[in-house]
Amino acid sequence: MLGLQYIRENKEAVLEGLKKRGFKTPEMISQIINLDKDRRTKQAELDKHLAESNLVAREIGSLFKAGEVEKANSLKEKSVISKTTIKKLQEQLNETVSLLFDLRTQVPNIPHQSVPVGNSDVDNEEIFSAGKIPDLGAGALPHWELAIKYDLIDFELGNKISGAGFPLYKGKGARLQRGLINYFLDRNTAAGYKEVQVPHLVNEDSAFGTGALPDKEGQMYHVQNDNLYLIPTAEVPITNIYRNSLLNISELPIALTGYTPCFRREAGSYGAHVRGLNRLHQFDKVEIVRIEEPKNAMLALEKMIEHVKSILNELQLPYRILRLCGGDLGFTSALTYDFEIYSTAQKRWLEISSVSTFNSFQAERLHLRYKDEQGKKQNAHTLNGSSLALPRVMAGILENYQTPNGIEIPPALVTYTGFDQIK
């Protein structure tokens, strides 16, 4: 959420940022500013009446002690009227605060100045590419056919057990999946990220804190009896470790990594672009999360990008990096870089990682603050990235490493899989 003080002091910049996003109701900013002014006026009036009521209460006590019962009872009658006024003011204030909070939750983050103007993914800006796209010839198979041919993934069994979008890995497919998870975690911990294992279900406060609610409510699986949500990404539970926290500056930066399954209700439409592992309801992902001082957040983002690049370079997969335009930016993000690998068999790019900075947007919702050098409380900045999402990495390896004699395993993974080829 955007801070109220920030909105008040930077109204034009906020409106300009929302314009870059294509935000449909910019008048909401004026409503927020007016409601905030009304809130502060009501709060001042309430505080005044509460102070007067406390003075009257003390005076009544003194009169009773002094034996001046008649004067005390007369003041008590006035006190009852004052309490009625206070109750009415409190109800009005609560209503204003509730409406103000509701409006603020509907306003997305302000894009970083480097975010390009655009309305959709076609307007995203390619900033980097690496790796050679292999020439596999006319007989190259997409990963879903390779998975069947080599008995690695059974989509029909997954459908039988759960439904479409829930693949079942087996044999060397399962071992490759497990090897990728361990490889990503080892690479992340070697880079200074502390590994954590987190719950796979979160409460409403946690989902709200990182922005999954209310923005992505329809995309999350909800356990109604317990009012818990299956996580869409490890970002949610990992970042919420520090919800309602006041950190010392000496504790920053915080760098965490964790593996979790991820659950998404909306898996997309039918067609080749969502076949196989391209889009799933359940998938595995290793995440990295950082909590930083504001002055260090952009440098931390660059380091996260370089880290993900180093992993893809080791896997020797062709990839590119896109800077997302305003219209394609996630609700909570100020700046996002998407990593895509090239699927040679499908002849298209597949997103395998998003690395984002949220500035103080999540921290405002999470009440995640730190004390600076002067002891002043400040919102921290949060960042996160996929390092990496497994389904499309798996698809990329199967497709790009296929040969007439089988599927080669990237050398960096052989220690983790225990085999160097799938025959």
N, C-alpha and C positions, 0 to 999 in steps of 0.2 A: 504494500500500500504506500502511496505517496504521503509524506508527512504533511500535516496541516500547515505548519510554518513555511515549509517549502512551497506549497501551493499558493499561500498568501503572498509570499515575497517574490514569486517567479511565475505569476499568472500567464504572462505572454509567452514565456519559454515553454510552459506546460502546454499551452494551446498549440504552439508551433510543433512540439513533439507529437502531440496527439494527431495533428494534421498529417504528419509523416506516416503515421500508422493507419490513417483512414478512419479514425474514430468518428462514429456516427452522431454522437450527442455531446458536442463540445460545450453546450450551454450548461452541462452538469457542473463544470468548474465554477461558474458564477454561483450556481445553487449551493455548492459546497462552501464557498467563501462567505456567502450571506448566512447560511446556516451556522457556520462557525462563529460569525459575529454575534448572531442571536444566542448561541450557546454561551458565549463568554459574558454577554449581558445578563442572561438568566442566572448564570453561576455567581456573578458579582452581587446580584440582588438577593439570591438565596443566602450567600455568605453573610450579607449585611443583616438579614432577618435572623439567621442563626446566632450571630454575635449578640444582637439585641435580646434574643430569647435567653441566652445564657446569662446575660447581665440581670435580666428580670428574675430568673430562677435563683441567682445568688442573693438578690435583694429580698425576695420572698423568704428565703431561709433566714436571712438576718433579721427580718421583721418578726418572724415567729420566735426566734431566740430572744428578741427584745420584748416579747409579750404583746406586740402590736398586731393582734390577730385580725382586726377589722381591715387595717391597711393591707395586710398580707392576703386576705381573701379577695379584696378588691383587685389586687395585682394578678391573682390567680385567674380571675375572669378574663383579664386582658391577655394573659398568657395562653388561654385556650384559643382565643381568636387568632393569636400569633401562630400557634401550632397549626391551625387550619390553613392559614396563609402559606406557611412553610411546606405543608404537605402538597398543596396545590402547585407551588413553585417547583417542588421536587419532581412531581409527575410531569409537568411541562418540560423540565430540563431533561428528564429521562427520555421523553418522546423525541426531543430535538437531537439528543445524542444518538439514539437508535437510528433515526432517519439519516443523520450525518454519516454514521458508520456504514450504513447500507449503500449510500451513494459512493463512498470512497472505495468500497470493495468492487465497484463496477468500472473503475478507472484503471486502465493498464499502466504499465511502467513507461517512463519517458525514454525513447531511444537515444543511444549515445550519438554524438555528433557525426561519427564515422558511418553510421547506418545509412545505406543508400535509399533513395526514394524509390518506391515501387509498390505494386498492388498484390503480387503473387510470386510464387517460386520462380517464374520465368524472369523476374527482375533481380534475382539474387546475383551477387557479384563474385565471379571466380577470382581468387587471389593467389592460388598456388596449385600446382599439380606435380606429381612425381610418379615414377615407375613406368615401365614399358608394358603396353597392352599386348599380350601374347597372340600370335596367329595360330589358332587351333584348327583351322581348316573347316571344310563344309560339314563334317560329321560331329561337331561339338554339341554336347547335350546340356540342357539346363539342369540345375542342381536337383530338381525334384525327380528327374529321370535317372540321374546318377545315383540318388539315394535309394531308388528301387533296384537298380541294376546291381549295386554293391551291398544291398541289404543293410543300409546305414540308418535310415529313418523310415518309419511306417506311418504315413499320414492316415491311412484307413483305420488302423488300430486305434490311433489317437482319437479319431472321429467316433469310433465305436465306444470308447471308454468315456469320453467327455463331449466331443463335438468338433466341428470344424475349427481350425486354428489352434489345436492342442496336439502338436506332433509327439510321437513316441520315438526316442532315439534308442538304438540298440547296437550291440557289438562294437565295432570300431567307430561307428558314429557316436555312440555314447562316450567312448574313451577319448575321441577327438574333442567332444564337447567339454568333458571334464578337464582335459589337458589345456584347452584354451582358457578356462576359468582360472586354473592354477597359474598359468603363464601370465595372464593379465594381472593377477594379484601380486605375483612375485615382482613383476616389472614396476608396479605401482609402489609397493613397499620399499623397493630398492631406490626409488626416487624420493623417499621421505614421507610417504603417506602411511598413516597408522591404520592397520586393518581392524575392522569392527564387524561383528555379526549382529544384525538388527532384526526386530520383528517384521513379519511380512504382512501384518494387519496393523492399521493405525486408527486412532480415534479421530473424531471430527476436528478437534483443535489442531492436531498435527497436519491433517489434510489441508486445513485452512491456512496454516502457518506458511507453507511453501507455495501456496497459490493453486493447489489442485482443486480446492473448493473455494467459491462455487463455480469457478471457470470450467472445470472438467468433470463436473458431477455425473453427467450422463455417460462418461467414458470409463467410470470406475465401478468395479464390482462392490456391492454394498451388502453386508451381512446385517439384515434389518433387526433381528432379535437382539443383537449386541451393539448395534449402531457402530460397527467397525467397517473399515474399507480395506480391500486388498490393494496393496501398493502398486502404483503405475510405474514406479522407478525407486531405486534405493535412495535417491535424493531426498525423498520425503522423510523416512525415519532417521536417516543419518543427520540431516540438517536439524531435525527436531530434537536431537540430543541436547542442543543448546537453546531450546525455547525457554523463555522466561529466565534468561541468564544474564548476569552482569559480570563480565570478564575483566581481569586486569590486563593492561596492555602487554605485560610480559608473557601472557599466555598466547599471544598472537604471533605468527599465523598458526591456525589449526588446519591440518591437512589429514583427511580421512579417506579410506577406500573400503568398499564392501561389495560382496557378491550377493545378489538376491534374484529369485524369479520375479518377473514383472507381469502384471495382469492388466489388460486393456479390453473393455467390452467392445468398442468400436474398432473392428478390424478391416473395414473398408468394403468396397464393392467387389463384384466378381470380375474375373479376367486374368490374363497372364501376369499382369503387374502385381497381383496379390497372391499368386500361386506359390505353393511350397512354403519356403521360409520367408518369403518377401514381407508378409504381414501376418501377425499372429495375435491370438488372445492371451497366450502365455508364452513367455520367452525369458531367457537368462541374460543378465547384464552385470558387468562390473562397473562400478561408479567411482568417481573421485569428487570430493567436496572440499572446498576451502572456505575459511572464515578469515577475513583480512581487515587491516586498517584501510580506510578509504584511499589513502595516498599510495598504498601498495597494490591495490586491486588490479589495475590494468597490467602491471608487470606480472602479477600472478597469472592473469589470463593468458598472456603471451607464453609463460612457462608451461601452462597446461597444454596449449596448442603444440608446442615443441615436443612435449612428452608423448602425446598421442601420435604425432608424426614419427617419432623414433620407433614406436611399436609397429606401425604400418610399414616403415622402412625395413624393419627386421623380418616381417612376414613377407616382404617382397611382393606386395600387392599394389597394383596401379590405383592411385587415389588422387582426389582433388579436394580443395577446401573452398567453401563458399561463405561469403559474408552475407547474412540474410538481410533482405530489404525490410523496410518498415511494415509493409503489408503482410509479410510472412513471419514476422517476429512473434514469439510466444508472449502470452499475456504478461508474465512476470519479468521477462528478460529486457535488459537494456541493450545488450549486444550479444549476438550468437554467431558462432562459426560452425557450419555443418561440414563434416567429413563424409565423402562418398567414395566407395570403391567401384571399379568398373567390372560389371558382369559381362565377360566376353561372350558367353553363350546366349545371354538375353540381349546383348548389345545395348546396355543402358547402365546408368549410374544408380547405385543403391546407397542410401544414407546409412552410415554405421556409427556415427557419433555426432552429438551436439555439445559444444563447449560454450558456456554462457557465463556472463556476469549479470547480477541482478541489482548491483549497487546496494542501496539500503532498502529496496522495496520489500524483500522477504523479511529482513530484520525488523522493519516497522510492524509487520504482522506477527512476527515471532516474539517481539519484545526482547530482542537479542542485542545487548549493548556492551560496551566496554568503557573503562575509565582511561582517558587520555593522559598525557604527561602532566597536565594541570589538574587532574582529578575530575575533569568534567565528563559527564556521561554522554556517549555518542553511540549512534547506531553503527554496528559493524557492516561490512560488505560481504555478501555471500556469492560463491561461484560454484559451478558444478559441471561435470562432463562425463560422457560415456567413455569408458576405457577398458573394454569396449562392449557394445551390444553384440551378442553372439550369433543370432540367426543369420544375418547378412554377411558377417565375417565367414561363417561356416559355408554359406552359399558361394561366396567369392573364392574361398580356397578350393572347394569341390570343382567349380567351373574353370577357374584359371589354371589350376594345377592338373587338370585331366590330360592324360596321354592315351595313345592306343593300347597301352599295356596296363593301365590302371591310373590311380590318382596319387601323385607325389605329395609328400608332406613337407611343408616349409622347414628348412633345417633348424630354425629356432624352436620348433615344436617337438622335434623328435625325442628329446629327453623327457618330455611330458607325456607323449603318446605311447612310447615304447616301440613304435614302428615307423618306418620311413616311407611306406607305400601301402595303398589300399588296392588289392588286386581282385 
